[in-house]
Amino acid sequence: MNVETAPQATQVTPVSSPNSRARNEESTRERALHQLVQAIHDSPAQLVLTLAGAGHSALSNLLDVAGASRTLLEALVPYSNAAFDDFLANKPEQYVSAATARLMAGRAYTRARQLAPSAVPWLGVGCTATIATDRPKRGEHRAHIAIRQPSRLTEYFVRFEKGLRSRKGEEEEVSTTILNAIAESIGLAERIPPDLRTKDVLEVAVIDYLATVEALVRGQIHFTGVRADGLLFADGSTPPVILSGAFNPLHEGHLGMAQAAETLLGEEVTFELAAVNVDKPPLSAAVILERMGQFAGRYPVLASDAPTYIEKARLYPGATFVVGYDTALRIFATRYYENSTAKMLAALRELATLGCRFLVAGRVDEQAIFRSLQDLAIPAEFQPLFTAIPEQLFRRDISSTALRSAQERGSR
């Protein structure tokens, strides 16, 4: 009798197709992307995002996940040269460069300061790029990304090996870098895994403002400075024209005075924050950083521990100091020289020897009378040290005190 046995079942191991693997990888990336953007929205940070040439998917990603209104204050895409120049208020030497990305981040940061409540972290994000297009490019496919914060500026440089990706592929990688950079800046752990090839380049550099400002507060250095593009001042460099103040807040009067000085002197004005003031308590590191941040992407700014102009002259020999009428009055007030006329005169003589001068703008006094250089009683010996800014070139009846009293913000 024949007995038939059931056939043995064979185990078949499924083989994933290239298409299914690609779908799985894409699904994993989408989950990571959603988690990262959600974490950004759940953080207290608020930002202004500026993009030119690439990175637009990062904006779409931020908007696609619920909660974007908690994070994104504004997004700007100055795509044409005219729009780019208008946004920066200047024509950059190169539209796609590290310096331009830093300027974009700086201007984005100052806008964030104006648009966001004062109690949240501000970020200014700038990206300028040139990537694959519908025609061959002779230059590199690259992106420069910068993130400006009160205490530091972080730069990212991405370069792609040409011919390996489509425009969409390069765009997605630039956007990934932007989102990862935002996460890094606000201390998040979430990241999107980058898709870098063997010859691709990703470089990161950090400019630490906090370290130098803390050194200033501790008395280890006498001044520090940040250029308009976010780089620190080179050691030993002395700006030719300086406008000093507390800048609480920076306002159109300060900016108008600076523009008038530049017109008269043909030199760029550098602002100087008085971290130590003879009439007020010294500023903390946090306050110094916050006030210096008002100039990001716009003007160079210094912070020093020199409370009087003779001390400033020793730090910045040869400089012309731009002052208002009220400040010019204090230059001759003996209370700043141990109530000694002799010491006041000696200080002015030393200031002249150091090659320093004053450019004086008129100002309305407490009696609502417009006062100018001609109202100052300057000894004949020192009259050559002082030059007036004509009223028709500059007059702004505005003050930081009035803005604070009215709870108004300063200049953008």
C-alpha positions as CSV (number, residue, x, y, z in Angstrom):
1,M,0.0,0.0,0.0
2,N,1.5,3.3,-1.1
3,V,1.4,6.1,1.4
4,E,1.7,9.6,0.1
5,T,3.4,12.1,2.3
6,A,2.6,15.8,2.3
7,P,5.2,17.9,0.5
8,Q,7.6,19.7,2.8
9,A,6.9,23.5,3.0
10,T,9.9,25.6,1.9
11,Q,10.6,28.9,3.6
12,V,10.9,31.8,1.1
13,T,12.9,34.8,2.3
14,P,11.4,37.9,0.7
15,V,13.9,40.0,-1.3
16,S,13.3,43.7,-1.2
17,S,13.4,45.4,-4.5
18,P,15.4,48.6,-5.0
19,N,12.2,50.5,-5.2
20,S,11.0,49.2,-1.8
21,R,14.3,50.0,-0.2
22,A,14.1,53.5,-1.6
23,R,10.6,53.9,-0.2
24,N,11.7,52.7,3.2
25,E,14.6,55.1,3.3
26,E,12.3,57.9,2.2
27,S,9.8,57.0,4.9
28,T,12.5,57.0,7.5
29,R,13.8,60.4,6.4
30,E,10.3,61.9,6.4
31,R,9.7,60.7,9.9
32,A,13.1,62.2,11.0
33,L,12.2,65.4,9.2
34,H,8.8,65.6,10.9
35,Q,10.3,64.9,14.3
36,L,13.0,67.5,13.9
37,V,10.6,70.3,12.7
38,Q,8.1,69.5,15.4
39,A,10.9,69.8,18.0
40,I,11.9,73.2,16.5
41,H,8.3,74.3,16.8
42,D,8.1,73.1,20.4
43,S,11.1,75.1,21.4
44,P,10.8,78.7,22.5
45,A,13.1,80.0,19.8
46,Q,11.7,82.3,17.1
47,L,13.5,83.2,13.9
48,V,13.6,85.1,10.6
49,L,14.6,83.0,7.6
50,T,16.3,84.6,4.5
51,L,17.0,82.4,1.5
52,A,18.5,83.0,-1.9
53,G,19.3,80.4,-4.5
54,A,18.4,77.3,-2.4
55,G,17.0,76.2,0.9
56,H,13.4,76.8,0.1
57,S,12.4,73.3,1.0
58,A,13.4,74.1,4.6
59,L,10.8,76.9,4.6
60,S,8.2,74.4,3.2
61,N,9.2,71.9,5.9
62,L,8.7,74.4,8.6
63,L,5.3,75.4,7.3
64,D,4.1,71.9,6.7
65,V,4.3,70.9,10.3
66,A,1.7,72.3,12.7
67,G,3.1,75.0,15.0
68,A,5.0,77.1,12.5
69,S,3.5,80.3,13.8
70,R,5.3,79.7,17.1
71,T,8.7,79.5,15.3
72,L,8.7,81.5,12.1
73,L,8.4,85.2,12.4
74,E,9.1,86.0,8.8
75,A,10.6,84.4,5.7
76,L,12.3,86.5,3.0
77,V,13.4,85.3,-0.5
78,P,15.3,88.2,-2.1
79,Y,15.8,86.4,-5.3
80,S,16.6,89.2,-7.7
81,N,19.7,91.3,-7.4
82,A,17.6,94.4,-6.8
83,A,15.7,92.7,-3.9
84,F,19.0,91.4,-2.5
85,D,20.6,94.8,-2.5
86,D,17.5,96.4,-0.9
87,F,17.4,93.8,1.8
88,L,21.1,94.3,2.8
89,A,20.8,98.1,2.1
90,N,24.0,97.6,0.1
91,K,25.4,95.7,-2.9
92,P,27.5,92.8,-1.7
93,E,30.9,92.1,-3.3
94,Q,29.6,88.6,-4.1
95,Y,26.0,87.3,-3.9
96,V,27.1,83.8,-3.0
97,S,29.8,84.0,-0.3
98,A,30.3,83.4,3.4
99,A,30.3,87.2,4.1
100,T,27.0,87.7,2.3
101,A,25.4,84.8,4.3
102,R,26.6,86.4,7.5
103,L,25.2,89.8,6.5
104,M,21.8,88.1,5.6
105,A,21.8,86.3,9.0
106,G,22.6,89.6,10.8
107,R,19.8,91.5,9.1
108,A,17.4,88.6,9.8
109,Y,18.5,88.7,13.4
110,T,17.8,92.4,13.8
111,R,14.3,91.9,12.3
112,A,13.7,89.0,14.7
113,R,14.6,91.3,17.6
114,Q,11.9,93.7,16.4
115,L,9.2,91.2,15.7
116,A,9.5,88.8,18.6
117,P,8.8,89.3,22.3
118,S,11.9,90.2,24.2
119,A,11.8,87.1,26.4
120,V,12.5,84.5,23.7
121,P,15.7,83.4,22.0
122,W,16.2,85.1,18.6
123,L,17.7,83.5,15.5
124,G,18.6,85.1,12.2
125,V,19.1,82.6,9.5
126,G,20.7,83.4,6.1
127,C,21.4,81.1,3.2
128,T,22.8,82.1,-0.2
129,A,23.6,79.3,-2.7
130,T,24.3,78.4,-6.3
131,I,23.2,74.8,-7.2
132,A,22.4,72.7,-10.2
133,T,20.2,74.4,-12.8
134,D,19.0,73.7,-16.3
135,R,22.4,74.6,-17.8
136,P,25.9,73.6,-16.9
137,K,27.7,75.9,-14.4
138,R,31.4,76.6,-14.5
139,G,31.7,77.3,-10.8
140,E,31.1,75.1,-7.8
141,H,27.7,74.0,-6.6
142,R,27.8,75.4,-3.1
143,A,25.8,77.0,-0.3
144,H,26.8,79.3,2.5
145,I,24.5,79.3,5.6
146,A,24.8,81.4,8.7
147,I,22.9,81.6,12.0
148,R,23.2,84.7,14.1
149,Q,22.4,84.6,17.8
150,P,23.2,87.1,20.7
151,S,26.2,85.1,21.9
152,R,27.6,83.6,18.6
153,L,27.5,83.2,14.9
154,T,27.7,79.8,13.3
155,E,28.6,79.3,9.6
156,Y,28.1,76.3,7.4
157,F,29.7,75.7,4.0
158,V,28.3,73.0,1.7
159,R,29.9,72.0,-1.6
160,F,28.6,69.3,-3.8
161,E,30.4,67.1,-6.3
162,K,29.0,68.3,-9.6
163,G,26.9,65.9,-11.7
164,L,25.9,63.5,-8.9
165,R,22.6,65.1,-8.0
166,S,19.7,66.8,-9.7
167,R,18.8,70.4,-8.6
168,K,16.1,68.8,-6.4
169,G,18.7,66.6,-4.7
170,E,21.0,69.5,-4.0
171,E,18.1,71.7,-2.8
172,E,17.0,69.0,-0.3
173,E,20.6,68.6,1.1
174,V,20.9,72.4,1.6
175,S,17.5,72.5,3.3
176,T,18.6,69.5,5.5
177,T,21.7,71.5,6.5
178,I,19.6,74.5,7.4
179,L,17.2,72.6,9.6
180,N,20.0,70.7,11.3
181,A,21.8,74.0,11.9
182,I,18.7,75.5,13.5
183,A,18.4,72.5,15.7
184,E,22.0,72.7,16.7
185,S,21.7,76.4,17.5
186,I,18.9,75.9,20.0
187,G,20.3,72.8,21.6
188,L,18.0,70.1,20.1
189,A,19.1,66.4,19.8
190,E,17.0,65.6,16.7
191,R,18.8,65.6,13.4
192,I,18.1,64.6,9.8
193,P,20.9,62.2,8.6
194,P,22.8,64.1,5.8
195,D,23.3,62.4,2.5
196,L,26.8,63.4,1.7
197,R,28.9,61.7,-1.0
198,T,32.6,61.0,-0.9
199,K,33.7,64.3,-2.5
200,D,31.0,66.5,-0.9
201,V,32.2,69.0,1.7
202,L,30.4,70.2,4.9
203,E,32.3,72.6,7.1
204,V,31.2,74.4,10.3
205,A,32.8,77.4,12.0
206,V,31.7,79.2,15.2
207,I,32.4,82.8,16.1
208,D,32.0,83.1,19.9
209,Y,31.0,86.6,21.0
210,L,30.3,85.6,24.6
211,A,33.9,84.6,25.4
212,T,35.3,88.0,24.3
213,V,32.5,90.0,26.1
214,E,33.1,88.0,29.3
215,A,36.8,88.8,29.0
216,L,35.8,92.5,28.7
217,V,33.6,92.3,31.8
218,R,36.4,90.6,33.8
219,G,38.8,93.4,32.8
220,Q,41.1,91.1,30.8
221,I,40.7,93.2,27.7
222,H,39.6,96.8,27.2
223,F,37.5,96.5,24.1
224,T,36.1,94.0,21.7
225,G,34.3,94.5,18.4
226,V,32.1,92.8,15.8
227,R,32.0,93.9,12.2
228,A,28.8,94.3,10.3
229,D,29.2,90.9,8.7
230,G,29.6,89.2,12.1
231,L,33.3,88.7,12.2
232,L,35.3,89.9,15.2
233,F,37.6,92.9,14.8
234,A,41.1,92.1,13.9
235,D,43.6,92.8,16.7
236,G,45.1,96.2,16.6
237,S,42.6,97.7,14.2
238,T,41.5,101.2,15.1
239,P,38.3,102.5,13.4
240,P,38.6,106.0,12.0
241,V,35.2,107.3,13.1
242,I,33.4,106.3,16.3
243,L,29.9,107.1,17.6
244,S,29.7,106.1,21.3
245,G,26.5,105.6,23.4
246,A,24.4,103.3,25.5
247,F,22.0,102.5,22.6
248,N,19.1,101.6,24.9
249,P,17.7,101.3,22.3
250,L,19.4,102.1,19.0
251,H,17.2,104.6,17.1
252,E,17.0,106.7,14.0
253,G,18.8,109.6,15.6
254,H,21.9,107.4,16.1
255,L,21.7,106.1,12.5
256,G,21.0,109.6,11.1
257,M,24.0,111.0,12.9
258,A,26.2,108.2,11.6
259,Q,25.0,108.8,8.0
260,A,25.7,112.6,8.4
261,A,29.2,111.8,9.7
262,E,29.9,109.5,6.8
263,T,28.8,112.1,4.3
264,L,31.1,114.7,5.9
265,L,34.1,112.6,6.5
266,G,33.9,109.9,3.7
267,E,34.6,107.2,6.3
268,E,32.5,104.4,7.7
269,V,31.2,105.0,11.2
270,T,31.8,102.3,13.9
271,F,29.5,102.4,16.9
272,E,30.8,102.0,20.4
273,L,28.8,100.7,23.3
274,A,29.9,102.1,26.6
275,A,30.0,99.0,28.8
276,V,31.3,101.1,31.6
277,N,29.7,104.6,32.1
278,V,30.7,107.2,34.6
279,D,27.1,108.0,35.3
280,K,25.6,104.5,35.3
281,P,26.4,101.0,36.6
282,P,28.5,98.8,34.3
283,L,26.6,96.5,32.0
284,S,26.5,92.7,32.3
285,A,27.7,90.4,29.6
286,A,24.1,89.5,28.6
287,V,23.1,93.2,28.2
288,I,26.3,94.0,26.2
289,L,25.5,91.1,23.8
290,E,21.9,92.1,23.5
291,R,22.7,95.8,22.7
292,M,25.6,94.9,20.3
293,G,23.1,92.6,18.5
294,Q,21.1,95.7,17.4
295,F,23.9,96.4,14.8
296,A,24.1,92.9,13.3
297,G,24.3,93.0,9.5
298,R,24.2,96.8,9.5
299,Y,27.2,98.5,11.2
300,P,30.4,97.5,13.0
301,V,30.1,97.9,16.8
302,L,32.6,98.0,19.6
303,A,32.2,97.6,23.4
304,S,34.7,99.1,25.7
305,D,35.4,99.7,29.4
306,A,36.5,103.3,28.6
307,P,34.0,105.6,30.3
308,T,35.5,109.0,29.3
309,Y,36.7,110.4,26.0
310,I,40.3,110.7,27.1
311,E,40.2,106.9,27.9
312,K,38.6,106.2,24.6
313,A,41.3,108.3,22.8
314,R,44.0,106.1,24.4
315,L,42.2,103.0,23.1
316,Y,41.5,104.5,19.6
317,P,44.3,107.0,18.8
318,G,43.6,109.1,15.7
319,A,39.8,108.5,15.8
320,T,37.1,111.2,15.2
321,F,34.4,110.9,17.8
322,V,30.8,111.7,16.7
323,V,28.9,113.2,19.6
324,G,25.7,115.1,20.3
325,Y,25.6,118.6,21.8
326,D,24.7,117.2,25.3
327,T,27.7,114.8,25.2
328,A,30.0,117.7,24.0
329,L,28.9,119.7,27.1
330,R,30.1,116.8,29.3
331,I,33.5,116.8,27.7
332,F,34.1,120.2,29.4
333,A,32.4,119.3,32.7
334,T,35.1,119.3,35.5
335,R,33.1,116.7,37.5
336,Y,34.5,114.1,35.1
337,Y,38.0,115.2,35.9
338,E,37.9,115.1,39.7
339,N,36.5,118.6,39.8
340,S,39.7,120.0,38.4
341,T,39.9,122.5,35.5
342,A,43.6,121.8,35.2
343,K,43.0,118.0,34.7
344,M,40.3,118.7,32.2
345,L,42.6,120.9,30.1
346,A,45.4,118.4,30.4
347,A,43.1,115.6,29.2
348,L,42.1,117.7,26.1
349,R,45.7,118.4,25.3
350,E,46.5,114.7,25.5
351,L,43.5,114.0,23.3
352,A,44.9,116.4,20.7
353,T,48.3,114.8,20.9
354,L,46.7,111.4,20.2
355,G,45.3,112.9,17.0
356,C,41.6,112.6,18.0
357,R,38.8,115.1,17.1
358,F,35.1,115.6,17.6
359,L,32.2,116.0,15.2
360,V,29.3,117.6,17.0
361,A,25.6,117.3,16.1
362,G,23.0,119.7,17.4
363,R,20.3,118.6,19.8
364,V,17.2,119.9,21.5
365,D,17.8,120.7,25.2
366,E,15.4,120.4,28.2
367,Q,14.0,123.8,27.3
368,A,13.1,122.6,23.8
369,I,15.8,124.9,22.3
370,F,18.0,123.4,19.5
371,R,21.6,123.7,20.6
372,S,24.7,123.3,18.4
373,L,28.4,123.6,18.5
374,Q,28.2,127.4,18.3
375,D,26.5,127.4,21.7
376,L,29.5,125.7,23.4
377,A,32.1,127.9,25.2
378,I,35.2,126.2,23.9
379,P,38.6,127.6,24.8
380,A,40.4,128.9,21.8
381,E,43.2,126.4,22.2
382,F,40.8,123.5,21.6
383,Q,38.4,125.0,19.0
384,P,40.3,123.2,16.1
385,L,39.4,119.8,17.7
386,F,35.6,120.4,17.2
387,T,33.6,120.5,13.9
388,A,29.9,121.0,13.6
389,I,27.4,118.8,11.7
390,P,25.2,121.3,9.9
391,E,21.6,121.3,11.1
392,Q,20.4,121.0,7.5
393,L,22.4,117.8,7.1
394,F,21.2,116.2,10.4
395,R,18.5,117.0,13.0
396,R,16.5,114.3,14.7
397,D,14.6,115.3,17.9
398,I,14.5,111.9,19.3
399,S,16.0,110.2,22.4
400,S,16.4,106.7,23.8
401,T,14.9,108.0,27.1
402,A,11.7,109.1,25.3
403,L,11.5,105.8,23.4
404,R,11.8,103.8,26.7
405,S,9.2,106.0,28.4
406,A,6.7,105.5,25.5
407,Q,7.6,101.7,25.5
408,E,8.6,102.1,21.9
409,R,11.3,100.0,20.2
410,G,14.2,101.5,18.4
411,S,15.4,101.2,14.8
412,R,15.2,98.1,12.6
